[in-house]
């Protein structure tokens, strides 16, 4: 079971929350849709990563100046992400609230409909194979 601290107290917990926020945000439908376009894909992913890093560090109680220094961004940029003024900051903050409230399952973040469909098909094939083996045996 994944144990995530929403108010991290150490580097490992900060990195765990940061990773979960980034992955959770990247797999949101609106983000996936915007990543399909050819323009600014790397910039968009970078902004999400900075916003996730800023929020995780902020929840750990780090001051904006230290967050900015660690992430190599201006304090103004970090404040925009934390307030949700930037698009990336808004999405990451929403993802944080969804995760914290239990409305977004961290394990479901990486599971999509195609994966579930494939698993169901494999289970059906296994069941049919077991039936055939019982019939033959």
C-alpha positions in Angstrom: 0.0 0.0 0.0 1.3 3.4 -0.9 1.6 5.8 2.1 1.8 9.4 1.0 2.2 12.3 3.4 0.2 15.3 2.3 2.4 17.4 4.6 5.8 15.8 4.0 8.5 16.1 6.7 11.6 14.9 4.8 13.2 14.7 1.4 11.9 11.3 0.6 8.3 12.3 1.5 8.7 15.5 -0.5 9.8 13.5 -3.6 7.0 11.0 -3.2 4.4 13.7 -3.0 6.1 15.6 -5.9 6.1 12.4 -8.1 2.5 11.6 -7.3 1.4 15.2 -8.0 3.2 15.2 -11.4 1.9 11.8 -12.5 -1.6 12.5 -11.3 -1.6 15.8 -13.1 -0.1 14.4 -16.3 -2.8 11.8 -16.6 -5.7 14.1 -16.1 -7.8 14.2 -19.3 -7.3 17.9 -20.0 -3.5 17.5 -19.8 -3.4 14.4 -22.0 -5.5 16.3 -24.6 -3.2 19.3 -24.6 -0.1 17.1 -24.9 -1.5 15.7 -28.1 -0.8 19.0 -29.8 2.6 19.6 -31.4 3.3 22.9 -29.7 5.0 23.6 -26.4 4.8 20.0 -25.1 8.1 20.2 -23.3 7.3 23.6 -21.8 4.0 22.3 -20.6 5.5 19.2 -18.9 8.2 21.3 -17.4 5.7 23.7 -15.9 3.8 20.8 -14.4 7.0 19.4 -12.9 7.9 22.8 -11.4 4.4 23.3 -10.0 4.4 19.8 -8.5 7.8 20.4 -7.0 6.8 23.8 -5.6 3.6 22.5 -4.0 5.3 19.4 -2.4 8.0 21.6 -0.9 5.5 24.2 0.2 3.5 21.5 2.0 6.7 20.6 3.8 6.9 24.2 5.1 9.8 25.4 2.9 9.8 29.2 2.2 9.3 30.4 -1.3 12.9 31.6 -1.6 14.2 28.2 -0.8 11.8 26.5 -3.2 12.8 28.9 -6.0 16.5 28.2 -5.4 16.0 24.4 -5.4 13.9 24.4 -8.5 15.9 27.1 -10.4 12.9 29.4 -10.9 12.1 32.9 -9.8 10.2 33.5 -6.6 7.4 35.2 -8.6 7.0 32.0 -10.8 6.9 29.8 -7.7 4.2 32.1 -6.1 2.1 31.9 -9.3 2.2 28.1 -9.2 1.4 27.9 -5.5 -1.5 30.4 -5.8 -2.9 28.5 -8.8 -2.5 31.6 -11.0 -0.7 29.6 -13.6 -2.5 26.8 -15.6 0.0 24.2 -14.3 -0.3 25.5 -10.7 -4.0 25.3 -10.9 -4.0 21.7 -12.2 -1.4 20.6 -9.7 -3.3 22.2 -6.8 -6.5 20.5 -8.0 -4.7 17.2 -8.2 -3.5 17.6 -4.6 -7.0 18.2 -3.4 -8.3 15.2 -5.3 -5.7 13.0 -3.9 -6.1 14.3 -0.4 -9.8 13.9 -0.4 -9.6 10.4 -1.8 -11.3 11.3 -5.1 -8.3 10.3 -7.1 -6.8 6.9 -6.4 -3.0 7.0 -6.7 -3.0 3.4 -8.2 -5.7 4.3 -10.7 -3.6 7.2 -12.1 -1.5 4.8 -14.1 -4.4 2.5 -15.1 -6.4 3.4 -18.2 -9.4 1.8 -19.9 -7.1 0.0 -22.4 -5.2 -1.7 -19.6 -8.4 -2.8 -18.0 -9.8 -4.1 -21.3 -6.7 -6.1 -21.9 -6.8 -7.6 -18.4 -10.4 -8.6 -18.9 -9.6 -10.2 -22.2 -6.7 -12.1 -20.7 -8.9 -13.3 -17.9 -11.6 -14.5 -20.4 -8.9 -16.4 -22.3 -7.6 -18.0 -19.1 -11.1 -19.1 -18.1 -11.8 -20.6 -21.6 -8.4 -22.4 -21.5 -9.2 -23.8 -18.0 -12.6 -25.0 -19.3 -10.9 -26.7 -22.2 -8.3 -28.3 -19.9 -11.0 -29.6 -17.6 -12.9 -31.0 -20.6 -9.8 -32.8 -22.1 -8.5 -34.0 -18.7 
